[in-house]
Amino acid sequence: MRLTLPCAAVRTATRLLVAPSLSPRLPTSVARRLVDVQGRLLPVPRGTRTDRTADGLRVRTPGADPQRRVLFLHGGGYIVGSPWSHRSLAAWLAESTGAPVDLLDYRLAPEHPYPAGLDDAEQAYTALLRTHSAQHLALAGDSAGGGLVLALLLRLRDKGIPLPATVGLISPWVDLSLTDPHIEGNAGSDAMLGPGLLRAGLDAYLGGRPVPPELRPLEADLSGLPPVHVLAGADEVLVGDADRLVEKLERVTYRRSPGMWHDHALEAGLLDRAHADLRELGLALRRDLAARRPRVAVVGAGFGGIGMGTALREDDLGGVTVLEKAARPGGVWRDNTYPGAACDVPSHLYSYSFAAGDWSRRFAPQPDILRYLEGVAGELPVRYDTEVTSASWDDAAAVWRLATSDGEIEAEALVSACGQLSHPAVPELPGLGSFTGPVFHSARWDHSVDLRGKRIGVVGSGASAIQFVPAIAPDAARVTVFQRSAPYVIPKTDRPYRRPASRLRARLARTFWTGFFEFGALGFTAIKPFARVFALAHHAQLRLQVPEAGLRSRLAPDYPVGCKRVLLSSDWFRALARPNVEVRTEKIVEVTAEGLRTADGVLHPCDVIVFGTGFRTQDFLAPMRVTGRAGRELSEEWRDGARAHLGVTVPGFPNLFVLYGPNTNVGSGSIVHMLECQIRYAREGIRRLAGGARSIEVRPDVASAYDVEMQGRLGDSVWTECTSWYRTDSGRITNNWPGTMREYARRTAVFDPAEYVVD
């Protein structure tokens, strides 16, 4: 689990706690013990597994590919350090590379001077070659371990032993002459390392002997080496070594991190900068270890598609193209521009965890969210004005063939990010075509229509209506709301933000609101008494804002709280209590040229009709026609209700990943959180394709067992107690997730290859 501490605090702790442990004045045995203890205390990713091996430790994180391996040589000036002191660094590196990391417990000086450690490294590497292809191996090391890595590469090359696919070096110590001016010049700015340990390590390792040629890489011929990725801190004493090494290498990337000290990557579990730098290096190693570069087509540029594209661009394991039918990104936040449009989830929770937003209010208005998404989309490879009409799996070639409005596209992987709220639902009312005034759906708002002084008929009283009715009512002559069923509405504790929130404040807000919505999720599923809090809030607000008893009775829901979406608004009831607003509960039987007629025979004159009737939420991939193995159409497979393993993968449809798919909607929570979980899961599947898999398809028995579990749990939820957009006509609940956001994050954290047929 990663912590995030201020850089100044980590720097101070490093200077006060770590640096003294590396002092040459300490007895070597004491220094080794202190360094190991400190290493054991550093955090590791959730789910990290550490196993002892014959020559050290093997560190794995969930989803690690056993076909690939990183051999890591730890630093410590040749005299201190161990696999345990570097376990945290290795775990974060394993997470970003997607491969297990073997930490070698090589022999240390002064007990075992040169060439003992180098001999141990050669033996460990050649042992790995007996079980792994060199193309699937990476070498990495930090500080003195980085110097050992380079020495090992030169030895292997000279002996004709296959070299690894890639190399990672962190603050490498490669010039044992100790003549670089940065060693003294940066001694005051380096929080971890000083010249003293370097001199002591050199004396112990070589015992006063001249530096042998294989330990002088800056003087060697470095041609023919695999790609080398170097990370160093700009403030460290060994930055000069990294600078000069990079100049000599043929294929190299270099991250010279401003303001960072020696081996700052050791603190990747504490410091954002260290985590980002180590992750960048790990992703570079992952790219070099990839067996191929699969092409990925992402359909849709809303929250799901933008997040997926960003994740895949970061991995850079293949070509990614985002296909968007409109002229700009944004999805529902591009399409829904009605007056008062805003989010009903607080901004700090309704945003990506990797991209902070500049929000004007606690509940962001539509322009804020659209601007945020356009900013994150940035330079993503998006093809706008390109609608995907069909996607067909070619089994012989193992590719998806997409028919678009701009020609055909091929991709090894297909990600659908169409969403559940993209196709407006307009009821088929008799005579609708005869109405002489403007008619539009809230998701296709016609801003050319001036509503001032107009008689407006609003059909529906859901999440959109409760926002636009209060916005248009003050200027309208009359607003008649035709309500089929009354929603539960609780106060919306909105407020403006005077200045951007600090990182800590945003994190605290995210934590608080996560807890609030998780409480609601439990109330709708496992612990139903929790939901009574929302019912009490609804009734209290209704009584406070609507004095007329008759209107209050029409606004009282006739189903259990949570069965339909609980809405947030502090001005809906006030708007309905206005003298120019009327709420009708009779069924609409026809539309005439003049207005809407209800079942009681009354004609309600209207100048404009606005539908606030939601979306066709069962059409998950519409209008795209998706055909999998043996000509199976997904629409036919889902005829009795959509289903997918973890809401993401479907049997018979290899290399297809669905975002915001079946049973992933939250009755209480943030869909952006759920999307990020799905994005991470889909990315792991695509990483398997980059690792050499031809196709990945969830096993039918796994998907079936998951679906049985979902429907069983949903059968005990509040959502079975009324008719809503969460359910099909047969009563099957296809949209909602029956647990908490935390549970979904846990279940999608690992892409288990045992659940899939991998070709």
C-alpha positions in Angstrom: 0.0 0.0 0.0 1.5 3.3 -1.1 1.6 6.3 1.2 2.1 9.9 0.0 4.3 12.1 2.2 5.6 15.6 1.5 8.9 15.6 -0.3 10.5 17.7 2.5 9.4 15.2 5.1 10.9 12.3 3.1 14.1 14.2 2.5 14.5 15.0 6.2 13.8 11.4 7.2 16.3 10.2 4.7 18.9 12.6 6.0 18.2 11.8 9.7 17.6 8.0 9.5 18.9 6.5 6.4 22.1 8.5 5.8 23.5 7.7 9.3 23.0 4.0 8.7 25.4 4.3 5.8 28.1 6.1 7.7 31.6 4.4 7.4 32.0 5.1 11.2 29.5 2.4 12.0 30.6 -1.2 12.4 29.7 -3.0 9.2 27.5 -5.5 11.0 25.5 -2.8 12.7 25.1 -0.8 9.4 23.8 -4.0 7.6 21.3 -4.6 10.3 20.0 -1.0 10.3 19.7 -0.9 6.5 17.8 -4.2 6.5 15.4 -3.1 9.2 14.6 0.2 7.4 14.0 -1.7 4.1 11.6 -4.1 5.8 9.5 -1.1 7.1 8.9 0.5 3.6 5.5 -0.1 2.1 4.9 -2.5 -0.8 2.0 -2.8 -3.3 -1.2 -4.5 -2.0 -1.0 -8.3 -2.7 2.8 -8.4 -2.9 4.2 -11.9 -2.4 7.8 -12.5 -1.2 9.4 -15.9 -1.5 12.8 -17.1 -0.5 14.9 -18.6 -3.2 18.3 -20.5 -3.2 20.1 -17.2 -3.8 17.9 -14.5 -2.5 14.3 -13.4 -2.7 11.6 -13.4 -5.4 9.1 -10.6 -5.2 5.8 -10.7 -7.2 2.8 -8.5 -7.4 -0.6 -9.6 -8.6 -0.8 -10.4 -12.2 3.0 -10.9 -12.7 3.9 -12.8 -15.8 6.1 -15.8 -14.7 7.5 -16.1 -18.3 9.4 -12.9 -17.7 11.9 -12.1 -15.0 14.0 -9.2 -13.7 17.3 -10.0 -12.0 18.0 -7.1 -9.6 21.4 -6.4 -8.0 21.1 -4.2 -4.9 23.2 -1.3 -4.0 25.0 -0.6 -0.7 28.6 0.3 -1.7 29.5 -3.4 -2.0 29.5 -3.7 1.8 25.9 -3.2 3.0 22.4 -3.9 1.6 20.5 -7.1 1.0 17.4 -8.4 -0.8 15.4 -7.3 2.3 16.7 -3.8 2.2 15.5 -3.5 -1.4 12.3 -5.5 -1.2 10.1 -2.5 -1.4 11.9 -1.1 -4.4 11.7 -4.5 -6.1 8.0 -4.8 -5.4 7.1 -1.4 -7.0 9.4 -2.3 -9.9 7.6 -5.7 -10.2 4.3 -3.9 -10.3 5.3 -1.6 -13.2 7.2 -4.2 -15.2 4.6 -6.9 -14.7 7.3 -9.5 -14.0 8.7 -11.1 -10.9 11.9 -9.5 -9.6 14.7 -11.8 -8.3 16.8 -10.0 -5.7 20.2 -11.6 -5.6 21.9 -12.1 -2.2 25.4 -11.7 -3.6 28.4 -11.9 -1.4 29.6 -8.6 0.1 33.0 -7.1 0.9 35.1 -7.0 2.9 34.5 -10.7 3.6 34.2 -11.4 -0.1 36.0 -8.8 -2.2 36.0 -8.5 -6.0 35.1 -10.6 -8.0 32.8 -12.5 -5.6 29.7 -10.4 -6.2 30.2 -10.3 -9.9 30.7 -14.1 -10.1 27.5 -14.6 -8.1 25.6 -12.3 -10.5 26.9 -14.2 -13.5 25.9 -17.5 -12.0 22.4 -16.3 -11.2 21.9 -14.9 -14.7 23.1 -18.0 -16.5 20.8 -20.1 -14.2 17.8 -18.0 -15.4 18.9 -18.6 -19.0 18.2 -22.3 -18.4 14.5 -21.6 -17.8 13.9 -18.3 -19.7 14.7 -16.9 -23.1 17.1 -14.0 -22.9 14.3 -11.9 -24.6 12.2 -12.4 -21.5 14.9 -11.3 -19.1 15.9 -7.9 -17.7 18.8 -6.9 -15.6 18.5 -4.0 -13.1 20.5 -2.6 -10.2 20.9 0.5 -8.1 24.1 2.3 -7.0 26.9 -0.2 -6.7 24.5 -2.8 -8.0 24.1 -0.7 -11.1 27.9 -0.9 -11.5 27.7 -4.7 -11.2 25.0 -4.8 -13.8 27.3 -3.1 -16.4 30.3 -5.2 -15.4 28.1 -8.3 -15.9 26.9 -7.1 -19.3 30.5 -6.6 -20.5 31.5 -10.1 -19.2 28.5 -11.8 -20.8 29.2 -10.0 -24.1 32.8 -11.0 -24.1 31.9 -14.7 -23.4 29.2 -14.8 -26.0 26.4 -15.4 -23.5 23.0 -14.1 -24.7 22.3 -10.6 -23.3 19.1 -9.7 -21.6 16.4 -7.8 -23.5 16.7 -4.7 -21.5 18.6 -3.0 -18.6 17.5 -0.6 -15.8 20.0 1.4 -13.8 19.1 3.5 -10.8 21.8 6.0 -9.5 24.5 3.8 -11.0 28.0 3.9 -9.5 30.2 3.2 -12.5 33.3 5.3 -12.0 35.4 3.8 -9.2 38.1 6.4 -9.5 35.9 8.8 -7.5 37.1 11.7 -9.5 33.8 13.1 -10.7 33.3 16.7 -9.3 29.7 16.0 -8.4 30.8 13.6 -5.6 32.1 16.6 -3.6 29.9 19.2 -5.2 26.6 17.5 -4.3 27.7 16.2 -0.9 25.6 18.9 0.8 22.5 18.4 -1.3 22.4 14.6 -1.4 20.1 13.5 1.5 21.3 9.8 1.4 24.8 9.3 0.3 28.2 11.0 1.0 31.7 10.4 -0.3 32.6 8.5 2.9 30.6 5.3 2.1 32.0 5.4 -1.5 35.6 5.4 -0.3 34.9 2.7 2.3 33.1 0.5 -0.2 35.9 0.9 -2.7 38.6 0.0 -0.2 36.7 -3.0 1.0 35.8 -4.3 -2.5 39.2 -3.9 -4.2 41.5 -3.9 -1.1 43.7 -1.2 -2.6 44.2 -3.0 -5.9 43.8 -1.2 -9.2 40.4 -1.1 -10.8 40.1 -4.0 -13.2 39.0 -3.3 -16.8 35.5 -4.9 -16.4 34.7 -2.4 -13.6 35.6 0.6 -15.8 32.6 0.8 -18.2 33.2 4.5 -18.9 36.4 3.4 -20.6 35.0 0.3 -22.3 33.4 -0.2 -25.7 29.6 -0.2 -24.9 28.4 -1.1 -28.4 26.0 -4.0 -28.8 24.4 -3.6 -25.4 20.6 -3.9 -25.1 18.5 -0.8 -24.4 19.5 0.8 -21.1 17.2 3.0 -19.0 18.9 5.2 -16.5 17.3 7.0 -13.5 19.3 9.4 -11.3 18.6 12.3 -8.9 19.9 15.7 -10.0 21.1 16.5 -6.5 23.0 13.2 -5.8 26.7 12.7 -5.6 26.7 10.1 -8.4 24.7 12.1 -11.0 27.9 12.7 -12.9 28.5 9.0 -13.3 25.0 8.7 -14.8 25.6 11.7 -17.1 28.8 10.4 -18.5 27.4 6.8 -18.9 24.4 8.1 -20.9 26.7 9.9 -23.3 28.5 6.6 -24.2 25.5 4.3 -24.6 23.9 3.7 -28.0 20.3 2.9 -27.0 19.4 4.7 -23.8 16.7 6.7 -22.0 17.6 9.0 -19.1 15.5 10.5 -16.3 17.6 13.1 -14.4 15.0 13.8 -11.7 15.1 17.4 -10.4 15.7 17.9 -6.7 16.1 14.2 -6.0 18.8 12.5 -4.0 20.8 9.3 -4.5 18.6 6.2 -5.0 15.4 8.1 -4.2 13.5 5.2 -5.9 14.0 3.3 -2.7 11.2 5.5 -1.3 8.7 4.8 -4.1 6.2 3.7 -1.5 6.4 7.1 0.3 7.1 9.8 -2.3 5.1 10.5 -5.4 8.1 11.7 -7.4 10.0 8.5 -6.5 7.0 6.3 -7.5 6.5 8.1 -10.8 10.2 7.9 -11.7 10.5 4.2 -10.8 7.2 3.5 -12.6 8.5 5.2 -15.7 11.7 3.0 -15.6 9.6 -0.1 -15.0 7.3 0.6 -17.9 10.3 1.1 -20.2 11.6 -2.4 -19.1 8.1 -3.8 -19.8 8.0 -2.4 -23.3 11.4 -4.0 -24.1 10.3 -7.3 -22.7 7.1 -7.3 -24.8 7.0 -10.0 -27.5 4.9 -7.9 -29.8 3.0 -4.6 -30.0 -0.7 -5.3 -30.3 -3.0 -2.7 -31.9 -5.9 -1.6 -29.7 -9.1 0.1 -30.8 -11.0 2.0 -28.1 -14.5 2.9 -29.1 -15.8 6.1 -27.3 -14.0 9.1 -25.9 -15.9 9.6 -22.6 -14.6 8.9 -19.2 -14.0 5.2 -20.0 -12.3 5.7 -23.4 -10.1 8.6 -22.3 -9.0 6.7 -19.2 -8.3 3.6 -21.2 -6.4 5.5 -23.9 -4.3 7.3 -21.2 -3.4 4.0 -19.5 -2.4 2.3 -22.8 -0.4 5.4 -23.9 1.5 5.2 -20.7 2.3 1.5 -21.2 3.2 2.2 -24.9 3.1 -1.6 -25.6 1.3 -1.2 -28.9 -0.6 1.1 -31.1 -3.8 2.6 -29.6 -6.5 4.4 -31.5 -9.6 6.0 -29.8 -12.6 6.2 -32.1 -15.2 8.8 -31.4 -18.3 9.4 -33.4 -18.6 13.1 -32.4 -16.3 16.0 -33.1 -14.9 16.3 -29.6 -14.5 14.1 -26.5 -16.6 14.1 -23.4 -19.3 11.4 -23.9 -22.4 12.2 -21.8 -20.8 15.4 -20.6 -20.4 16.6 -24.1 -24.0 15.7 -25.0 -25.9 16.8 -21.9 -25.8 20.6 -22.0 -29.2 21.3 -20.6 -29.6 24.2 -18.1 -28.4 23.3 -14.6 -26.5 20.2 -15.8 -24.1 19.1 -13.1 -22.7 15.9 -11.4 -24.5 14.4 -8.4 -21.2 12.9 -7.2 -18.7 15.2 -5.5 -15.9 16.4 -7.9 -13.0 14.9 -6.0 -14.6 11.5 -6.3 -16.0 11.9 -9.8 -12.5 12.3 -11.4 -9.6 10.1 -12.2 -7.2 9.2 -9.4 -4.3 10.1 -11.7 -5.5 13.5 -12.7 -6.6 16.2 -10.3 -9.2 18.6 -11.5 -9.6 22.4 -11.0 -13.2 22.4 -9.8 -15.4 25.5 -9.3 -17.9 23.7 -7.0 -18.2 20.6 -4.8 -20.6 19.1 -7.4 -19.0 20.1 -10.7 -21.2 21.7 -13.3 -21.2 20.3 -16.8 -18.7 22.8 -18.3 -16.2 22.0 -15.6 -16.4 18.3 -16.3 -16.2 18.7 -20.1 -13.2 21.0 -19.7 -11.5 18.4 -17.4 -12.1 15.6 -19.9 -10.8 17.6 -22.8 -7.7 18.4 -20.7 -7.0 14.8 -19.9 -7.6 13.7 -23.5 -4.9 16.1 -24.4 -2.8 14.6 -27.1 -4.4 11.1 -27.1 -4.7 9.6 -30.6 -8.4 10.2 -31.1 -10.1 9.9 -34.5 -13.1 12.2 -34.2 -16.2 12.0 -36.4 -15.6 8.3 -36.8 -18.5 6.1 -35.9 -18.0 2.3 -35.5 -20.9 0.4 -37.0 -19.7 -3.1 -36.6 -16.8 -5.2 -35.2 -16.1 -8.8 -36.3 -13.6 -11.2 -34.9 -11.3 -12.9 -37.5 -10.3 -16.1 -35.9 -7.7 -17.1 -38.5 -5.8 -13.7 -38.2 -6.7 -13.2 -34.5 -7.8 -9.6 -35.1 -10.9 -7.5 -34.8 -12.1 -5.9 -38.0 -14.0 -2.7 -37.4 -16.3 -1.1 -40.0 -16.4 2.7 -39.4 -17.7 5.7 -41.2 -14.1 6.4 -42.2 -13.2 2.9 -43.5 -12.0 -0.4 -42.0 -9.7 -0.8 -39.1 -7.9 -3.8 -37.7 -6.9 -4.3 -34.1 -5.7 -7.2 -32.0 -7.8 -5.9 -29.1 -11.1 -4.1 -28.9 -12.2 -2.0 -26.0 -15.8 -0.8 -25.9 -16.3 2.4 -23.9 -19.8 3.3 -25.2 -21.3 3.6 -21.7 -24.8 2.9 -20.4 -26.1 6.4 -20.7 -25.4 7.3 -24.3 -28.7 6.6 -26.1 -31.7 8.8 -25.1 -34.9 7.0 -24.5 -38.0 8.8 -25.9 -41.4 7.2 -25.1 -43.6 6.3 -28.1 -46.5 8.6 -27.3 -49.5 8.5 -29.7 -49.7 11.6 -31.8 -46.2 12.9 -31.0 -45.6 13.8 -34.6 -48.7 16.1 -34.6 -47.3 18.5 -32.0 -46.6 21.9 -33.6 -44.0 23.2 -31.2 -40.4 22.2 -30.5 -39.8 18.7 -29.0 -36.4 17.5 -27.7 -34.8 15.2 -25.2 -32.7 16.7 -22.3 -29.6 14.9 -23.7 -30.1 16.7 -27.0 -31.1 20.1 -25.7 -32.1 22.6 -28.3 -30.5 25.9 -27.2 -32.1 27.7 -30.1 -35.5 27.5 -28.4 -36.2 30.5 -26.2 -38.1 29.1 -23.2 -38.9 32.5 -21.6 -42.6 33.0 -21.3 -43.4 29.6 -22.7 -45.7 26.8 -21.5 -43.4 23.9 -21.1 -44.4 20.2 -20.7 -41.7 18.2 -19.0 -42.1 14.4 -19.4 -40.2 12.6 -16.6 -38.9 13.4 -13.2 -35.5 11.7 -13.0 -31.9 12.8 -12.6 -31.9 15.3 -15.5 -35.3 16.8 -14.8 -34.5 17.6 -11.2 -31.7 19.8 -12.5 -33.2 21.5 -15.5 -36.7 22.2 -14.1 -35.4 24.5 -11.3 -33.2 26.2 -13.9 -36.0 27.0 -16.4 -39.0 27.4 -14.1 -38.3 31.1 -13.1 -38.5 32.4 -16.6 -41.3 30.1 -18.0 -44.9 31.0 -18.1 -45.8 27.6 -16.9 -44.1 24.3 -16.4 -46.1 21.1 -16.2 -44.2 18.1 -15.0 -45.6 14.7 -15.9 -44.4 12.3 -13.3 -44.6 8.5 -13.6 -43.1 7.8 -10.2 -41.7 10.1 -7.6 -38.0 9.9 -6.8 -36.3 10.0 -3.5 -34.4 13.3 -3.3 -32.0 14.1 -0.6 -30.3 17.5 0.0 -27.3 18.4 -2.2 -24.7 20.0 0.0 -23.2 21.9 -2.8 -20.9 25.0 -2.4 -18.5 27.0 -4.5 -14.7 26.5 -4.2 -12.8 29.7 -3.6 -9.5 28.3 -4.6 -8.1 25.0 -5.9 -7.9 22.3 -3.2 -4.5 21.1 -2.0 -3.5 17.5 -2.7 -4.1 16.6 1.0 -7.5 18.3 1.1 -8.6 16.6 -2.2 -7.5 13.3 -0.8 -9.4 13.8 2.5 -12.5 14.8 0.5 -12.2 11.7 -1.7 -11.9 9.5 1.4 -14.9 11.1 3.1 -17.2 10.8 0.1 -16.1 7.3 -0.6 -17.2 6.3 2.9 -20.5 8.1 2.5 -21.4 6.3 -0.8 -20.1 3.0 0.5 -22.5 3.4 3.4 -25.3 3.9 0.8 -24.2 0.8 -1.2 -24.4 -1.4 1.9 -27.9 0.0 2.6 -29.1 -1.0 -0.8 -27.7 -4.5 -0.7 -26.4 -6.2 2.4 -27.5 -4.0 5.3 -30.8 -2.5 4.3 -31.5 -0.6 7.5 -28.7 1.8 6.5 -30.8 3.1 3.7 -33.4 4.5 6.1 -31.1 7.5 6.6 -31.8 8.5 3.0 -35.5 8.1 3.4 -35.5 10.3 6.5 -33.5 13.0 4.7 -35.9 12.9 1.7 -39.0 13.2 3.9 -37.5 16.0 6.0 -36.6 18.0 3.0 -40.0 17.4 1.4 -41.9 18.6 4.5 -39.6 21.6 4.9 -39.8 22.8 1.3 -43.4 21.8 0.2 -46.0 23.2 2.5 -49.0 21.9 0.5 -50.1 18.5 1.7 -51.6 17.5 -1.7 -48.4 18.2 -3.5 -46.4 16.4 -0.9 -48.5 13.3 -1.3 -47.8 13.3 -5.1 -44.1 13.6 -4.4 -44.0 10.7 -2.0 -42.3 7.6 -3.5 -44.3 4.4 -3.4 -41.3 2.0 -3.4 -38.4 1.3 -1.0 -35.6 3.8 -0.9 -32.8 2.9 -3.2 -34.9 0.7 -5.5 -34.6 3.5 -8.1 -31.8 6.0 -8.2 -31.6 8.3 -5.1 -31.2 11.8 -6.4 -29.5 14.8 -4.9 -31.0 18.3 -5.1 -31.8 21.1 -2.7 -34.0 23.1 -5.1 -36.2 20.4 -6.9 -39.0 20.6 -4.3 -38.8 24.4 -4.1 -39.2 24.5 -7.9 -42.3 22.2 -7.8 -43.8 24.4 -5.1 -43.7 27.5 -7.3 -47.1 28.8 -8.4 -46.2 28.5 -12.1 -45.2 24.8 -11.8 -47.7 21.9 -11.7 -47.0 18.2 -11.1 -49.3 15.7 -12.9 -49.3 12.0 -12.1 -51.9 10.8 -14.6 -50.7 8.8 -17.6 -50.2 10.6 -20.9 -52.5 9.1 -23.4 -51.8 11.2 -26.4 -50.1 14.2 -27.9 -52.1 16.7 -29.8 -51.1 19.8 -31.9 -51.7 21.9 -28.8 -50.2 19.8 -26.0 -50.4 16.7 -23.9 -53.6 14.9 -22.9 -53.7 12.8 -19.7 -55.8 9.8 -18.8 -58.3 12.0 -16.9 -59.2 13.6 -20.3 -57.5 16.9 -19.5 -55.5 18.6 -22.3 -52.5 20.4 -20.9 -51.5 23.2 -23.4 -47.8 23.3 -24.2 -45.6 25.5 -26.4 -42.6 23.2 -25.9 -42.2 19.5 -24.9 -39.0 18.4 -23.2 -38.3 14.7 -22.4 -36.4 14.0 -19.3 -36.9 10.2 -19.7 -33.4 8.9 -19.4 -31.6 6.4 -21.6 -31.8 3.0 -23.2 -29.6 1.4 -20.7 -29.8 -2.2 -21.9 -28.2 -1.3 -25.3 -24.6 -1.6 -23.9 -22.8 -1.5 -27.3 -25.5 -0.1 -29.6 -25.5 0.8 -32.4 -22.3 -1.2 -33.0 -22.9 -4.8 -34.1 -20.3 -7.1 -32.5 -19.7 -10.6 -33.9 -17.4 -13.0 -32.2 -16.2 -16.6 -32.8 -18.3 -18.7 -35.2 -20.4 -15.7 -36.2 -22.0 -15.3 -32.8 -23.6 -11.9 -32.4 -23.3 -10.3 -29.0 -26.8 -8.8 -29.2 -28.2 -12.3 -29.6 -26.0 -13.7 -26.8 -27.4 -10.9 -24.6 -31.0 -11.3 -25.8 -32.2 -12.4 -22.3 -30.0 -9.8 -20.5 -26.4 -8.7 -20.8 -23.8 -10.5 -18.8 -20.0 -10.4 -18.6 -17.3 -11.7 -16.3 -16.5 -8.8 -13.9 -18.6 -6.8 -16.3 -15.6 -6.7 -18.7 -15.1 -10.0 -20.7 -17.5 -12.3 -22.6 -17.1 -16.0 -23.6 -16.8 -16.4 -27.3 -15.5 -12.8 -27.9 -11.7 -13.0 -27.6 -9.7 -9.9 -26.9 -12.8 -7.9 -26.3 -13.0 -5.7 -23.1 -16.2 -3.8 -22.2 -16.0 -0.7 -20.0 -19.1 0.2 -17.9 -20.5 -3.2 -18.9 -23.2 -5.3 -17.3 -23.5 -5.2 -13.6 -20.9 -2.4 -13.1 -23.2 0.5 -12.4 -23.2 1.7 -8.8 -26.4 2.5 -7.0 -24.3 4.6 -4.6 -20.8 5.7 -5.6 -18.7 6.9 -8.4 -18.7 5.3 -11.8 -15.3 6.8 -12.5 -13.9 4.6 -9.7 -15.5 1.6 -11.3 -14.1 2.5 -14.7 -10.6 2.9 -13.4 -10.9 -0.7 -11.9 -12.0 -1.9 -15.3 -9.3 0.0 -17.1 -6.6 -1.6 -15.0 -8.1 -5.0 -15.5 -8.4 -4.6 -19.3 -4.9 -3.2 -19.4 -3.6 -6.4 -17.8 -5.3 -8.5 -20.4 -3.8 -6.3 -23.2 -0.4 -6.7 -21.5 -0.8 -10.5 -21.9 -1.3 -9.9 -25.6 1.9 -7.8 -25.7 3.6 -10.7 -23.9 2.9 -13.0 -26.8 -0.6 -14.3 -26.3 -2.5 -14.5 -29.6 -6.0 -14.4 -28.0 -7.5 -14.2 -24.5 -11.0 -15.4 -23.9 -12.8 -15.9 -20.5 -13.8 -19.5 -19.9 -17.6 -20.1 -20.1 -17.7 -21.9 -16.7 -16.0 -18.9 -15.0 -18.3 -16.4 -16.6 -21.4 -18.5 -15.8 -20.4 -19.0 -12.1 -19.8 -15.2 -11.8 -23.2 -14.5 -13.3 -24.9 -16.9 -11.0 -23.2 -15.2 -8.0 -24.2 -11.7 -9.3 -27.9 -12.6 -9.9 -28.1 -14.4 -6.5 -26.8 -11.4 -4.7 -28.9 -9.0 -6.6 -31.9 -11.1 -5.8 -31.5 -10.0 -2.2 -31.1 -6.3 -3.0 -33.6 -3.5 -2.9 -33.5 -3.3 -6.7 -35.9 -6.2 -7.1 -38.7 -4.3 -5.3 -39.7 -2.1 -8.2 -39.5 -1.5 -11.9 -36.5 0.6 -13.0 -33.9 1.1 -15.7 -31.7 -1.3 -13.8 -33.9 -4.2 -14.9 -34.9 -5.9 -18.1 -38.6 -6.6 -18.9 -38.0 -10.1 -17.5 -36.9 -8.7 -14.2 -33.2 -9.5 -14.6 -30.9 -6.8 -13.1 -28.3 -6.2 -15.8 -26.9 -2.8 -14.8 -26.0 -2.7 -11.1 -23.1 -4.0 -9.1 -24.3 -5.8 -5.8 -21.4 -4.7 -3.6 -19.2 -1.8 -2.6 -16.7 0.0 -4.7 -13.9 -1.4 -2.5 -15.0 -5.0 -3.2 -15.0 -4.4 -7.0 -11.5 -2.9 -6.8 -10.3 -6.0 -4.9 -11.9 -8.4 -7.4 -10.5 -6.7 -10.5 -7.1 -6.1 -9.0 -5.7 -9.3 -10.5 -6.1 -10.6 -14.0 -6.1 -14.3 -13.3 -4.9 -16.2 -16.4 -6.4 -19.4 -15.0 -9.9 -17.9 -15.7 -9.0 -17.6 -19.4 -8.2 -19.6 -22.4 -4.9 -18.1 -23.6 -3.8 -19.1 -27.1 
